Amino acid sequence: MADSSTQSIIIGAAPDRVTTVICDFARYPEWTDAVRRAEVVEEYEDGYASQVHFTIDAGVMADDYVLAYEYAEDLSRIEWHLVAPSKMQKSQRGSYDLVGNPDGSTTVTYTLEVDLSVGMLGMFRRKAEKMIMDTALKQLKRRVEATGAAQ
């Protein structure tokens, strides 16, 4: 059984700018260290991705998998799950929850639950999850704030 981990970060941009970066899957290889390829394979009628094929290489973990996405109507929540088991994962569920702050920034809460196909001691798995989430949030923050400065 997979444990759920949660982390939050404040990004100096409005929620719509954060959502734009999160939903631009094809550009993930430009700003995320581990993602080698991200390809939208299915879309909803509104143009948002419903399924995305990822190829990742994070050194000790390389994998190839498809995630199915769902979105809150106001895009304050983006959630996903693994479509089928992969080489490294039995299951994956995750979400981004975005809350706009009075100062124009956004608090992004990232929740992730991964059940690996390979055995890993709980202590090491938790450390790996923390590192993955911490890196993902910092890279998202850097990308959103950099794209805001360019506008």
C-alpha positions as a Markdown table, in Angstrom:
| # | Residue | x | y | z |
|---|---|---|---|---|
| 1 | Met | 0.0 | 0.0 | 0.0 |
| 2 | Ala | 1.3 | 3.5 | -0.9 |
| 3 | Asp | 1.5 | 6.3 | 1.6 |
| 4 | Ser | 0.5 | 9.8 | 0.6 |
| 5 | Ser | 2.9 | 12.7 | 1.0 |
| 6 | Thr | 2.1 | 16.4 | 0.8 |
| 7 | Gln | 4.2 | 19.6 | 0.4 |
| 8 | Ser | 3.3 | 23.2 | -0.3 |
| 9 | Ile | 5.1 | 26.2 | -1.8 |
| 10 | Ile | 4.2 | 29.8 | -2.4 |
| 11 | Ile | 4.7 | 31.0 | -6.0 |
| 12 | Gly | 4.9 | 34.7 | -6.9 |
| 13 | Ala | 2.2 | 34.5 | -9.5 |
| 14 | Ala | -1.6 | 34.3 | -9.9 |
| 15 | Pro | -3.2 | 30.9 | -10.0 |
| 16 | Asp | -4.0 | 31.1 | -13.7 |
| 17 | Arg | -0.2 | 31.6 | -14.5 |
| 18 | Val | 0.6 | 28.6 | -12.4 |
| 19 | Thr | -2.1 | 26.5 | -14.1 |
| 20 | Thr | -0.8 | 27.5 | -17.5 |
| 21 | Val | 2.6 | 26.1 | -16.7 |
| 22 | Ile | 1.3 | 22.9 | -15.0 |
| 23 | Cys | -1.0 | 22.2 | -18.0 |
| 24 | Asp | 1.7 | 22.8 | -20.7 |
| 25 | Phe | 2.9 | 19.2 | -20.6 |
| 26 | Ala | 4.9 | 19.3 | -23.8 |
| 27 | Arg | 7.3 | 21.9 | -22.2 |
| 28 | Tyr | 8.0 | 19.8 | -19.1 |
| 29 | Pro | 11.4 | 18.6 | -20.5 |
| 30 | Glu | 12.5 | 22.3 | -20.7 |
| 31 | Trp | 12.2 | 22.9 | -17.0 |
| 32 | Thr | 12.0 | 19.6 | -15.1 |
| 33 | Asp | 15.2 | 17.7 | -14.6 |
| 34 | Ala | 13.8 | 14.2 | -14.7 |
| 35 | Val | 11.3 | 14.4 | -17.6 |
| 36 | Arg | 12.8 | 13.4 | -20.9 |
| 37 | Arg | 9.6 | 13.4 | -22.8 |
| 38 | Ala | 6.0 | 14.4 | -22.2 |
| 39 | Glu | 3.4 | 13.9 | -24.9 |
| 40 | Val | -0.3 | 14.6 | -24.7 |
| 41 | Val | -2.0 | 11.5 | -26.1 |
| 42 | Glu | -5.6 | 12.4 | -25.4 |
| 43 | Glu | -7.5 | 15.7 | -24.8 |
| 44 | Tyr | -10.8 | 16.7 | -23.5 |
| 45 | Glu | -13.1 | 18.8 | -25.7 |
| 46 | Asp | -11.8 | 22.0 | -24.0 |
| 47 | Gly | -8.3 | 21.2 | -25.1 |
| 48 | Tyr | -6.9 | 20.2 | -21.7 |
| 49 | Ala | -4.9 | 17.0 | -21.6 |
| 50 | Ser | -6.8 | 13.9 | -20.4 |
| 51 | Gln | -3.8 | 11.5 | -20.9 |
| 52 | Val | -0.1 | 12.3 | -21.0 |
| 53 | His | 2.7 | 9.8 | -21.8 |
| 54 | Phe | 5.9 | 10.5 | -19.8 |
| 55 | Thr | 9.4 | 9.2 | -20.1 |
| 56 | Ile | 11.5 | 10.0 | -17.1 |
| 57 | Asp | 15.1 | 9.4 | -16.1 |
| 58 | Ala | 15.9 | 10.4 | -12.5 |
| 59 | Gly | 19.2 | 8.5 | -12.3 |
| 60 | Val | 18.2 | 5.6 | -10.0 |
| 61 | Met | 14.7 | 5.6 | -11.5 |
| 62 | Ala | 13.9 | 5.6 | -15.2 |
| 63 | Asp | 10.3 | 4.9 | -16.3 |
| 64 | Asp | 7.8 | 5.2 | -19.1 |
| 65 | Tyr | 4.1 | 5.6 | -18.2 |
| 66 | Val | 0.8 | 7.3 | -18.9 |
| 67 | Leu | -1.1 | 9.5 | -16.5 |
| 68 | Ala | -4.8 | 10.4 | -16.8 |
| 69 | Tyr | -5.8 | 13.9 | -15.7 |
| 70 | Glu | -8.9 | 15.5 | -14.3 |
| 71 | Tyr | -9.5 | 19.2 | -13.5 |
| 72 | Ala | -11.7 | 21.1 | -11.2 |
| 73 | Glu | -14.0 | 23.4 | -13.2 |
| 74 | Asp | -12.2 | 26.5 | -11.8 |
| 75 | Leu | -8.8 | 24.8 | -12.3 |
| 76 | Ser | -8.1 | 25.1 | -8.5 |
| 77 | Arg | -7.3 | 21.4 | -8.5 |
| 78 | Ile | -5.5 | 19.2 | -11.0 |
| 79 | Glu | -5.4 | 15.5 | -10.2 |
| 80 | Trp | -4.0 | 12.5 | -12.0 |
| 81 | His | -3.6 | 8.7 | -11.7 |
| 82 | Leu | -1.5 | 6.1 | -13.4 |
| 83 | Val | -3.4 | 4.5 | -16.3 |
| 84 | Ala | -1.7 | 1.1 | -16.1 |
| 85 | Pro | 1.2 | -0.3 | -14.1 |
| 86 | Ser | 4.7 | 0.6 | -15.5 |
| 87 | Lys | 8.1 | -0.9 | -15.1 |
| 88 | Met | 8.7 | 0.9 | -11.8 |
| 89 | Gln | 5.2 | 1.8 | -10.6 |
| 90 | Lys | 2.1 | -0.3 | -9.6 |
| 91 | Ser | 0.1 | 2.9 | -9.0 |
| 92 | Gln | 0.4 | 6.6 | -8.8 |
| 93 | Arg | -2.1 | 9.2 | -7.7 |
| 94 | Gly | -1.4 | 12.9 | -7.3 |
| 95 | Ser | -2.8 | 16.4 | -7.3 |
| 96 | Tyr | -2.0 | 20.0 | -7.3 |
| 97 | Asp | -4.3 | 22.3 | -5.3 |
| 98 | Leu | -3.9 | 26.0 | -6.0 |
| 99 | Val | -5.1 | 28.8 | -3.7 |
| 100 | Gly | -4.8 | 32.4 | -4.7 |
| 101 | Asn | -3.4 | 34.6 | -1.9 |
| 102 | Pro | -4.4 | 38.3 | -1.2 |
| 103 | Asp | -0.9 | 39.5 | -2.3 |
| 104 | Gly | -1.3 | 38.0 | -5.8 |
| 105 | Ser | 0.8 | 34.9 | -5.1 |
| 106 | Thr | -0.5 | 31.3 | -5.2 |
| 107 | Thr | 0.0 | 28.5 | -2.6 |
| 108 | Val | 0.4 | 25.2 | -4.5 |
| 109 | Thr | -0.1 | 22.0 | -2.5 |
| 110 | Tyr | 1.3 | 18.9 | -4.1 |
| 111 | Thr | 0.1 | 15.5 | -2.9 |
| 112 | Leu | 1.6 | 12.3 | -4.3 |
| 113 | Glu | 1.0 | 8.6 | -3.6 |
| 114 | Val | 3.2 | 6.1 | -5.5 |
| 115 | Asp | 3.2 | 2.4 | -5.1 |
| 116 | Leu | 6.5 | 1.1 | -6.6 |
| 117 | Ser | 6.9 | -2.2 | -8.4 |
| 118 | Val | 10.4 | -2.5 | -6.9 |
| 119 | Gly | 10.9 | -3.0 | -3.2 |
| 120 | Met | 12.3 | -0.1 | -1.2 |
| 121 | Leu | 12.6 | 0.3 | 2.5 |
| 122 | Gly | 10.0 | 2.8 | 3.9 |
| 123 | Met | 12.6 | 5.2 | 5.2 |
| 124 | Phe | 14.3 | 5.4 | 1.8 |
| 125 | Arg | 11.0 | 5.6 | 0.0 |
| 126 | Arg | 9.9 | 8.6 | 2.2 |
| 127 | Lys | 13.2 | 10.3 | 1.6 |
| 128 | Ala | 12.9 | 9.8 | -2.2 |
| 129 | Glu | 9.3 | 11.1 | -2.2 |
| 130 | Lys | 10.3 | 14.2 | -0.2 |
| 131 | Met | 13.2 | 14.9 | -2.6 |
| 132 | Ile | 11.0 | 14.3 | -5.7 |
| 133 | Met | 8.2 | 16.6 | -4.4 |
| 134 | Asp | 10.6 | 19.3 | -3.2 |
| 135 | Thr | 12.4 | 19.3 | -6.5 |
| 136 | Ala | 9.1 | 19.4 | -8.5 |
| 137 | Leu | 7.7 | 22.3 | -6.5 |
| 138 | Lys | 11.0 | 24.3 | -6.7 |
| 139 | Gln | 11.2 | 23.7 | -10.4 |
| 140 | Leu | 7.6 | 24.7 | -10.9 |
| 141 | Lys | 8.1 | 27.9 | -8.9 |
| 142 | Arg | 11.2 | 28.8 | -10.9 |
| 143 | Arg | 9.5 | 28.2 | -14.2 |
| 144 | Val | 6.3 | 30.2 | -13.3 |
| 145 | Glu | 8.2 | 33.1 | -11.9 |
| 146 | Ala | 10.6 | 33.2 | -14.8 |
| 147 | Thr | 7.8 | 33.1 | -17.4 |
| 148 | Gly | 6.1 | 35.9 | -15.5 |
| 149 | Ala | 9.2 | 38.1 | -15.6 |
| 150 | Ala | 9.4 | 37.5 | -19.4 |
| 151 | Gln | 5.8 | 38.8 | -19.9 |
